[in-house]
Amino acid sequence: MLTLVIIHLDVLDVVRDAYPPADNTPIPTRVKEEVELFAQAVMPPLFSYVNEAPLNIIIGLLGLVLDRVNILAAVRTKTGVSILTMLISRAELVKQSLTTSQQPTSEQMEDIAQWTDLYSRLFDTVEPLLPYVFPTDTSVAAADDIYVWQFLAAMGVGASPDQQQRLVIGVKERVMETVAVSKSLPEDMSRKRLGDVNLFMRAIGLDVELLG
């Protein structure tokens, strides 16, 4: 089931119909409801499987995404971003457990090297779209974009120092805009918006408070 979802990711209704319109008009309510239903009914069992999967399985799944899916379309939708986050997060968790174990086997080391290559391919593919991965049909103050910050955090954890710097450059405008807008919001909303940004910032060793 997961493999079928992965290889058809860019043609699923919840991705194809949820691609942001060129004129930034709101995504139809019907489509938003379908995206939320998918998130509630389909994603949990997929996450449960991925959460137990070894690194070689995740490598195979991300390889399918890179080879079979139009990532440039998928990464601009909530469903596509959520699935990528799920795969990246699991891979980094397994990779860290392997690299901190006493003696990784040669096969495990090979998996780690293969994952690093795949991650770099994904990074290079996604990098030009980083300024555009946020939802465009709502204001920064009200945007439901936590899933994007979670994706950026997952990317940041596995990134090299150079890639982390490129991540920051890619989303710098959104970070600064969100921090600026948060200053004019009620305290609870302000804290939430800054907390969303900090999901990403702390993953790369920074903190939103450093931005003043």
Contacts in CASP RR format, 6 or more apart in sequence:
PFRMAT RR
TARGET T0000
AUTHOR 0000-0000-0000
METHOD contacts of the structure
MODEL  1
MLTLVIIHLDVLDVVRDAYPPADNTPIPTRVKEEVELFAQAVMPPLFSYV
NEAPLNIIIGLLGLVLDRVNILAAVRTKTGVSILTMLISRAELVKQSLTT
SQQPTSEQMEDIAQWTDLYSRLFDTVEPLLPYVFPTDTSVAAADDIYVWQ
FLAAMGVGASPDQQQRLVIGVKERVMETVAVSKSLPEDMSRKRLGDVNLF
MRAIGLDVELLG
1 45 0 8 1.000
1 46 0 8 1.000
2 46 0 8 1.000
2 49 0 8 1.000
2 50 0 8 1.000
2 61 0 8 1.000
3 61 0 8 1.000
3 64 0 8 1.000
5 12 0 8 1.000
5 42 0 8 1.000
5 46 0 8 1.000
5 83 0 8 1.000
6 61 0 8 1.000
6 64 0 8 1.000
6 65 0 8 1.000
6 68 0 8 1.000
6 69 0 8 1.000
6 83 0 8 1.000
7 64 0 8 1.000
7 68 0 8 1.000
7 69 0 8 1.000
9 15 0 8 1.000
9 65 0 8 1.000
9 69 0 8 1.000
9 74 0 8 1.000
9 79 0 8 1.000
9 80 0 8 1.000
9 83 0 8 1.000
10 16 0 8 1.000
10 69 0 8 1.000
10 70 0 8 1.000
10 71 0 8 1.000
10 73 0 8 1.000
10 74 0 8 1.000
12 38 0 8 1.000
12 79 0 8 1.000
13 31 0 8 1.000
13 34 0 8 1.000
14 31 0 8 1.000
14 34 0 8 1.000
14 35 0 8 1.000
14 38 0 8 1.000
14 77 0 8 1.000
14 79 0 8 1.000
15 73 0 8 1.000
15 74 0 8 1.000
15 77 0 8 1.000
15 79 0 8 1.000
15 80 0 8 1.000
16 73 0 8 1.000
17 27 0 8 1.000
17 28 0 8 1.000
17 31 0 8 1.000
17 34 0 8 1.000
18 27 0 8 1.000
18 31 0 8 1.000
18 32 0 8 1.000
18 35 0 8 1.000
18 77 0 8 1.000
18 78 0 8 1.000
18 79 0 8 1.000
19 73 0 8 1.000
19 76 0 8 1.000
19 77 0 8 1.000
20 27 0 8 1.000
20 76 0 8 1.000
20 135 0 8 1.000
20 136 0 8 1.000
20 137 0 8 1.000
21 27 0 8 1.000
21 137 0 8 1.000
24 136 0 8 1.000
24 137 0 8 1.000
25 137 0 8 1.000
26 137 0 8 1.000
26 138 0 8 1.000
27 137 0 8 1.000
35 77 0 8 1.000
35 78 0 8 1.000
35 79 0 8 1.000
38 79 0 8 1.000
39 78 0 8 1.000
39 79 0 8 1.000
39 82 0 8 1.000
43 82 0 8 1.000
43 83 0 8 1.000
43 86 0 8 1.000
46 83 0 8 1.000
46 86 0 8 1.000
47 86 0 8 1.000
50 58 0 8 1.000
50 61 0 8 1.000
50 86 0 8 1.000
50 87 0 8 1.000
50 90 0 8 1.000
51 90 0 8 1.000
53 61 0 8 1.000
53 90 0 8 1.000
54 94 0 8 1.000
55 91 0 8 1.000
55 94 0 8 1.000
55 95 0 8 1.000
55 98 0 8 1.000
55 108 0 8 1.000
55 111 0 8 1.000
55 112 0 8 1.000
55 115 0 8 1.000
56 111 0 8 1.000
58 87 0 8 1.000
58 90 0 8 1.000
58 91 0 8 1.000
58 94 0 8 1.000
58 115 0 8 1.000
59 91 0 8 1.000
59 111 0 8 1.000
59 114 0 8 1.000
59 115 0 8 1.000
59 118 0 8 1.000
61 87 0 8 1.000
62 87 0 8 1.000
62 88 0 8 1.000
62 91 0 8 1.000
62 118 0 8 1.000
62 122 0 8 1.000
63 118 0 8 1.000
65 71 0 8 1.000
65 74 0 8 1.000
65 83 0 8 1.000
65 84 0 8 1.000
65 87 0 8 1.000
65 122 0 8 1.000
66 118 0 8 1.000
66 121 0 8 1.000
66 122 0 8 1.000
66 125 0 8 1.000
71 122 0 8 1.000
71 125 0 8 1.000
71 126 0 8 1.000
72 125 0 8 1.000
72 129 0 8 1.000
74 80 0 8 1.000
74 81 0 8 1.000
74 83 0 8 1.000
74 84 0 8 1.000
75 81 0 8 1.000
75 84 0 8 1.000
75 126 0 8 1.000
75 129 0 8 1.000
75 133 0 8 1.000
76 129 0 8 1.000
76 132 0 8 1.000
76 133 0 8 1.000
78 135 0 8 1.000
78 147 0 8 1.000
81 133 0 8 1.000
81 147 0 8 1.000
81 148 0 8 1.000
81 151 0 8 1.000
82 147 0 8 1.000
82 151 0 8 1.000
84 122 0 8 1.000
84 151 0 8 1.000
84 154 0 8 1.000
85 147 0 8 1.000
85 150 0 8 1.000
85 151 0 8 1.000
85 154 0 8 1.000
88 119 0 8 1.000
88 122 0 8 1.000
88 151 0 8 1.000
88 154 0 8 1.000
88 155 0 8 1.000
88 158 0 8 1.000
89 154 0 8 1.000
89 157 0 8 1.000
91 115 0 8 1.000
91 119 0 8 1.000
92 154 0 8 1.000
92 157 0 8 1.000
92 158 0 8 1.000
95 112 0 8 1.000
95 115 0 8 1.000
98 104 0 8 1.000
98 108 0 8 1.000
98 111 0 8 1.000
98 112 0 8 1.000
99 112 0 8 1.000
104 112 0 8 1.000
119 158 0 8 1.000
120 163 0 8 1.000
123 155 0 8 1.000
123 159 0 8 1.000
123 163 0 8 1.000
123 166 0 8 1.000
126 133 0 8 1.000
126 155 0 8 1.000
127 166 0 8 1.000
127 170 0 8 1.000
130 167 0 8 1.000
130 170 0 8 1.000
130 171 0 8 1.000
131 170 0 8 1.000
131 171 0 8 1.000
131 173 0 8 1.000
131 174 0 8 1.000
133 148 0 8 1.000
133 151 0 8 1.000
133 152 0 8 1.000
133 171 0 8 1.000
134 143 0 8 1.000
134 145 0 8 1.000
134 148 0 8 1.000
134 174 0 8 1.000
135 143 0 8 1.000
135 144 0 8 1.000
135 145 0 8 1.000
135 148 0 8 1.000
138 144 0 8 1.000
139 181 0 8 1.000
140 174 0 8 1.000
140 177 0 8 1.000
140 178 0 8 1.000
140 181 0 8 1.000
141 181 0 8 1.000
141 182 0 8 1.000
141 184 0 8 1.000
141 185 0 8 1.000
141 189 0 8 1.000
141 193 0 8 1.000
145 196 0 8 1.000
146 196 0 8 1.000
146 199 0 8 1.000
149 196 0 8 1.000
149 197 0 8 1.000
149 199 0 8 1.000
149 200 0 8 1.000
150 199 0 8 1.000
152 167 0 8 1.000
152 171 0 8 1.000
152 199 0 8 1.000
152 200 0 8 1.000
152 203 0 8 1.000
153 199 0 8 1.000
153 200 0 8 1.000
153 202 0 8 1.000
153 203 0 8 1.000
154 203 0 8 1.000
155 163 0 8 1.000
155 167 0 8 1.000
156 163 0 8 1.000
156 164 0 8 1.000
156 167 0 8 1.000
156 200 0 8 1.000
156 203 0 8 1.000
156 204 0 8 1.000
157 203 0 8 1.000
159 167 0 8 1.000
159 204 0 8 1.000
164 204 0 8 1.000
167 200 0 8 1.000
167 204 0 8 1.000
168 175 0 8 1.000
168 204 0 8 1.000
171 200 0 8 1.000
175 197 0 8 1.000
175 200 0 8 1.000
175 201 0 8 1.000
175 208 0 8 1.000
175 211 0 8 1.000
176 211 0 8 1.000
178 193 0 8 1.000
178 194 0 8 1.000
178 196 0 8 1.000
178 197 0 8 1.000
179 194 0 8 1.000
179 197 0 8 1.000
179 208 0 8 1.000
179 211 0 8 1.000
179 212 0 8 1.000
181 193 0 8 1.000
182 189 0 8 1.000
182 190 0 8 1.000
182 193 0 8 1.000
182 194 0 8 1.000
183 190 0 8 1.000
185 193 0 8 1.000
194 208 0 8 1.000
195 208 0 8 1.000
197 208 0 8 1.000
198 207 0 8 1.000
198 208 0 8 1.000
201 207 0 8 1.000
201 208 0 8 1.000
201 210 0 8 1.000
END
